[in-house]
Amino acid sequence: MSTEIIKNKLTEAINPTEIEVIDNSQAHAGHAGAQRGGGHFHVNITAEAFEGKSMVQRHQIIYQALGDLMKKEIHALGINANAPSETTTRK
């Protein structure tokens, strides 16, 4: 599973202003989920769609956008989801 597939699905569904997808699968090589082929990923994402939403609602939006990937290709997914109003200017 490629990080680009995850990034593309989230970009299509959520139109983020910032997105980063990190593949941590190599750190879990002996883990049961990795043995079944499921990857371990982390997503840092900022999108207007998260404005006014709870953390649970934000995660639900992401899970819905990823659809079957969550059942078949992704074993673990860490998420940092922010609205633009919650981010600070990066230097």
N, C-alpha and C positions, 0 to 999 in steps of 0.2 A: 504494500500500500504506500502510495506516494503522498507526501505532504501537500503536493500541488492539487491532488484530487480533493482533499479536505478544504484547502484554501479556495478552490474554484466553486465548490458547492456552497460554502458560506458566503462568498462574494456575490454569487448569483441571488441567493435568498435574502441576504441581510444588507448588502451594499455598505460594508464597513468603511470608515475613514482610515482605519489602521487595522492590519491583521498580520499575525505572525503564527506560524504553525511549526512546532518543534517535534521531531521524532525522537522519543526516548526509548524506543524498542530495544536497542542494543543493551541498555542497562538492565533489562528484564529477560534476558535470553533464556534463563532456566525456569522462568515462571510458567505456570500451567496455561495461562492465556496465550503466551507467546508460542508455546508448543502447538496450540491449535491454530496458529496463524494470525491471531489478533494482535494488532500493534498497540503500543503505548504512546500517546501523543499529548501535547499541551498546546492550548490555543490562547493567545493574547489577542483580544479583539475589542475595538471601539466602534460603536455604531449608534446612529440616531435612534434605531429601533429599540434600544435599551433604555431610552429616556423615560423615567417615571416607572420603570419596571423593577420588581423585586429580583433578587438574585435567582430564586427558583424560576421565575418567569423567563429570565434571560437564558438560563440553562435549557429550559423547555424550547425556546426559540432555536437554539443551536441544535439540540437533539432532533427537532423536527426538520431542520434544514439538512442535516446529515442523513436522515431517513434510515434506510437499510444498512448503511455503513456502520451504524452503531450496533447492529445485530450481527453482522458478518465480518467486518474488517477491523473494527476498533474494539479492543478489549478494555482499554482504560483511556479516559480523556480528562485531563486537567483543564480548567477553564478560568481565565481572568476576563470577565466581560464588563466593559465600562461604557457609559454614555459619554459623549464628547464633553459635556459640562463637568464631568468628574475627572478628567485628565488634566495634567499640568503641562505646561509648555516645556518641551525637551530642548536641551542645549546641545 
